[in-house]
Protein backbone atom coordinates (compact mmCIF):
# COMPACT_ATOMS: atom_id res chain seq x y z
CA UNK A 1 0.00 0.00 0.00
CA UNK A 2 2.89 2.35 0.73
CA UNK A 3 4.54 1.71 -2.63
CA UNK A 4 1.13 2.07 -4.33
CA UNK A 5 0.92 5.66 -3.07
CA UNK A 6 -1.76 5.59 -0.37
CA UNK A 7 -1.66 8.57 2.02
CA UNK A 8 -2.35 6.48 5.12
CA UNK A 9 -3.38 2.98 6.14
CA UNK A 10 -5.84 1.75 8.73
CA UNK A 11 -4.86 -1.34 10.71
CA UNK A 12 -8.20 -2.89 11.63
CA UNK A 13 -8.64 -4.55 15.01
CA UNK A 14 -12.44 -4.27 14.97
CA UNK A 15 -13.39 -6.60 12.12
CA UNK A 16 -10.31 -8.80 11.74
CA UNK A 17 -8.52 -11.43 13.79
CA UNK A 18 -5.29 -9.41 13.98
CA UNK A 19 -3.70 -9.34 17.41
CA UNK A 20 -1.60 -6.56 18.94
CA UNK A 21 1.64 -8.22 17.86
CA UNK A 22 0.56 -8.22 14.21
CA UNK A 23 -0.71 -4.65 14.54
CA UNK A 24 2.67 -3.60 15.94
CA UNK A 25 4.43 -5.11 12.91
CA UNK A 26 2.10 -3.28 10.51
CA UNK A 27 2.65 -0.01 12.38
CA UNK A 28 6.44 -0.39 12.25
CA UNK A 29 6.38 -1.24 8.54
CA UNK A 30 4.15 1.71 7.68
CA UNK A 31 6.31 4.09 9.72
CA UNK A 32 9.46 2.82 8.00
CA UNK A 33 7.90 3.45 4.58
CA UNK A 34 6.64 6.94 5.43
CA UNK A 35 2.93 6.12 5.60
CA UNK A 36 0.87 7.16 8.63
CA UNK A 37 -0.67 4.11 10.35
CA UNK A 38 -4.01 4.60 12.07
CA UNK A 39 -5.43 1.74 14.13
CA UNK A 40 -9.15 1.06 14.29
CA UNK A 41 -9.54 -0.27 17.81
CA UNK A 42 -12.22 -2.86 18.65
CA UNK A 43 -14.05 -0.69 21.20
CA UNK A 44 -13.56 2.16 23.66
CA UNK A 45 -11.25 0.13 25.89
CA UNK A 46 -8.43 2.17 27.43
CA UNK A 47 -5.79 -0.58 27.39
CA UNK A 48 -5.90 -1.29 23.64
CA UNK A 49 -5.83 2.42 22.78
CA UNK A 50 -2.83 2.98 25.03
CA UNK A 51 -0.92 -0.03 23.68
CA UNK A 52 -1.36 0.76 19.98
CA UNK A 53 -0.31 4.36 20.58
CA UNK A 54 2.80 3.21 22.41
CA UNK A 55 3.40 0.87 19.47
CA UNK A 56 3.74 4.00 17.34
CA UNK A 57 0.32 4.43 15.74
CA UNK A 58 -0.30 7.89 14.34
CA UNK A 59 -3.77 7.77 15.85
CA UNK A 60 -6.81 5.67 16.61
CA UNK A 61 -10.14 5.27 14.87
CA UNK A 62 -12.77 4.53 17.51
CA UNK A 63 -16.04 2.82 16.52
CA UNK A 64 -19.54 3.63 17.75
CA UNK A 65 -18.99 6.95 19.50
CA UNK A 66 -22.58 8.03 20.11
CA UNK A 67 -22.31 10.78 22.72
CA UNK A 68 -20.06 13.63 23.80
CA UNK A 69 -19.47 11.80 27.08
CA UNK A 70 -18.11 8.80 25.20
CA UNK A 71 -15.97 11.09 23.05
CA UNK A 72 -14.45 12.70 26.13
CA UNK A 73 -13.63 9.27 27.60
CA UNK A 74 -11.97 8.17 24.37
CA UNK A 75 -9.92 11.36 24.16
CA UNK A 76 -8.76 10.88 27.74
CA UNK A 77 -7.42 7.46 26.74
CA UNK A 78 -5.26 9.06 24.05
CA UNK A 79 -3.80 11.84 26.22
CA UNK A 80 -1.42 12.01 29.16
CA UNK A 81 -2.39 13.69 32.45
CA UNK A 82 -3.70 16.21 33.18
CA UNK A 83 -5.56 16.10 29.82
CA UNK A 84 -6.15 12.38 30.01
CA UNK A 85 -5.49 9.03 31.62
CA UNK A 86 -2.87 7.50 29.32
CA UNK A 87 0.02 6.02 31.26
CA UNK A 88 3.65 6.81 30.57
CA UNK A 89 5.40 4.25 28.36
CA UNK A 90 8.47 6.08 27.17
CA UNK A 91 10.46 2.87 26.64
CA UNK A 92 8.05 1.86 23.84
CA UNK A 93 8.38 2.52 20.10
CA UNK A 94 6.49 5.80 20.55
CA UNK A 95 9.27 6.86 22.94
CA UNK A 96 12.00 5.52 20.63
CA UNK A 97 12.71 2.79 23.16
CA UNK A 98 13.55 5.32 25.87
CA UNK A 99 15.78 7.51 23.69
CA UNK A 100 13.18 10.24 23.06
CA UNK A 101 13.30 12.98 25.70
CA UNK A 102 10.36 12.61 28.06
CA UNK A 103 9.06 16.10 27.28
CA UNK A 104 8.96 15.25 23.56
CA UNK A 105 7.24 11.93 24.23
CA UNK A 106 4.54 13.62 26.30
CA UNK A 107 4.13 16.49 23.83
CA UNK A 108 3.72 14.06 20.93
CA UNK A 109 1.07 12.09 22.81
CA UNK A 110 -0.91 15.17 23.75
CA UNK A 111 -0.58 17.16 20.52
CA UNK A 112 0.16 14.91 17.56
CA UNK A 113 -1.88 11.75 18.08
CA UNK A 114 -5.07 11.78 16.00
CA UNK A 115 -8.34 10.68 17.60
CA UNK A 116 -10.96 9.82 14.97
CA UNK A 117 -14.50 9.16 16.17
CA UNK A 118 -16.82 6.98 14.10
CA UNK A 119 -20.42 8.17 13.84
CA UNK A 120 -22.43 5.05 13.09
CA UNK A 121 -25.92 5.60 14.48
CA UNK A 122 -28.71 8.13 14.24
CA UNK A 123 -27.96 9.09 17.84
CA UNK A 124 -24.32 9.76 16.96
CA UNK A 125 -25.25 11.98 14.00
CA UNK A 126 -27.76 13.90 16.05
CA UNK A 127 -25.11 14.41 18.75
CA UNK A 128 -22.39 15.23 16.20
CA UNK A 129 -22.16 18.97 17.05
CA UNK A 130 -21.48 18.15 20.71
CA UNK A 131 -19.20 15.18 19.92
CA UNK A 132 -17.04 17.14 17.48
CA UNK A 133 -16.80 20.06 19.90
CA UNK A 134 -14.96 17.86 22.42
CA UNK A 135 -11.38 19.08 22.82
CA UNK A 136 -9.05 16.40 21.48
CA UNK A 137 -11.33 14.93 18.82
CA UNK A 138 -9.32 15.37 15.64
CA UNK A 139 -11.57 14.00 12.91
CA UNK A 140 -14.88 12.26 12.25
CA UNK A 141 -15.74 9.19 10.21
CA UNK A 142 -19.27 8.33 9.07
CA UNK A 143 -19.93 4.59 8.98
CA UNK A 144 -22.87 4.43 6.58
CA UNK A 145 -23.08 0.62 6.64
CA UNK A 146 -23.76 0.40 10.38
CA UNK A 147 -25.79 3.61 10.27
CA UNK A 148 -28.19 2.27 7.66
CA UNK A 149 -28.34 -1.15 9.32
CA UNK A 150 -29.26 0.39 12.67
CA UNK A 151 -32.07 2.30 10.96
CA UNK A 152 -33.35 -0.69 8.99
CA UNK A 153 -32.86 1.04 5.63
CA UNK A 154 -30.38 0.86 2.77
CA UNK A 155 -27.22 2.96 2.68
CA UNK A 156 -28.48 4.90 -0.34
CA UNK A 157 -31.82 5.82 1.26
CA UNK A 158 -32.95 9.42 1.64
CA UNK A 159 -32.97 9.04 5.43
CA UNK A 160 -29.28 8.11 5.49
CA UNK A 161 -28.51 10.86 2.97
CA UNK A 162 -30.09 13.46 5.23
CA UNK A 163 -28.05 12.28 8.21
CA UNK A 164 -24.86 12.33 6.15
CA UNK A 165 -25.57 15.95 5.18
CA UNK A 166 -26.11 16.76 8.84
CA UNK A 167 -22.78 15.15 9.78
CA UNK A 168 -20.94 17.02 7.04
CA UNK A 169 -22.43 20.30 8.24
CA UNK A 170 -21.44 19.54 11.85
CA UNK A 171 -17.86 18.82 10.81
CA UNK A 172 -17.66 22.05 8.82
CA UNK A 173 -18.92 24.01 11.81
CA UNK A 174 -16.39 22.30 14.08
CA UNK A 175 -13.58 22.84 11.57
CA UNK A 176 -12.70 19.14 11.56
CA UNK A 177 -12.05 16.76 8.64
CA UNK A 178 -14.70 14.12 8.06
CA UNK A 179 -14.41 10.92 6.08
CA UNK A 180 -16.12 7.70 5.15
CA UNK A 181 -15.35 4.34 3.55
CA UNK A 182 -15.88 3.19 -0.01
CA UNK A 183 -15.48 -0.12 -1.80
CA UNK A 184 -14.31 1.32 -5.12
CA UNK A 185 -12.41 4.26 -6.55
CA UNK A 186 -15.57 5.52 -8.25
CA UNK A 187 -17.45 5.51 -4.93
CA UNK A 188 -14.52 7.37 -3.38
CA UNK A 189 -14.71 10.09 -6.05
CA UNK A 190 -18.44 10.43 -5.43
CA UNK A 191 -17.86 10.73 -1.67
CA UNK A 192 -15.20 13.40 -2.14
CA UNK A 193 -17.54 15.26 -4.45
CA UNK A 194 -20.22 15.04 -1.78
CA UNK A 195 -18.00 16.97 0.61
CA UNK A 196 -16.01 14.37 2.52
CA UNK A 197 -12.39 15.33 3.21
CA UNK A 198 -10.92 11.85 3.03
CA UNK A 199 -12.01 8.33 2.09
CA UNK A 200 -10.81 4.92 3.24
CA UNK A 201 -10.87 3.03 -0.07
CA UNK A 202 -11.26 -0.77 -0.13
CA UNK A 203 -9.05 -3.08 1.96
CA UNK A 204 -6.21 -5.49 1.40
CA UNK A 205 -8.27 -8.69 1.36
CA UNK A 206 -10.93 -7.30 -0.97
CA UNK A 207 -8.25 -6.00 -3.34
CA UNK A 208 -6.70 -9.48 -3.39
CA UNK A 209 -10.07 -11.19 -3.80
CA UNK A 210 -11.24 -8.95 -6.66
CA UNK A 211 -7.88 -9.32 -8.40
CA UNK A 212 -8.11 -13.08 -8.09
CA UNK A 213 -11.69 -13.11 -9.36
CA UNK A 214 -10.69 -10.99 -12.37
CA UNK A 215 -7.97 -13.51 -13.26
CA UNK A 216 -10.36 -16.45 -12.97
CA UNK A 217 -13.01 -14.71 -15.08
CA UNK A 218 -10.45 -13.80 -17.73
CA UNK A 219 -9.15 -17.37 -17.95
CA UNK A 220 -12.65 -18.82 -18.24
CA UNK A 221 -13.88 -16.21 -20.75
CA UNK A 222 -14.94 -17.65 -24.14
CA UNK A 223 -12.06 -17.98 -26.59
CA UNK A 224 -13.75 -15.50 -28.96
CA UNK A 225 -13.60 -12.87 -26.19
CA UNK A 226 -9.98 -13.63 -25.25
CA UNK A 227 -8.54 -13.57 -28.76
CA UNK A 228 -8.92 -10.34 -30.66
CA UNK A 229 -9.57 -10.71 -34.42
Helices and strands as residue ranges (DSSP letters): E 8-12, H 20-32, E 36-41, H 46-54, E 59-62, H 68-78, G 93-98, H 102-111, E 114-119, H 122-126, H 128-132, E 139-142, H 144-151, H 158-174, E 177-182, H 185-194, E 198-201, H 204-220, H 223-226
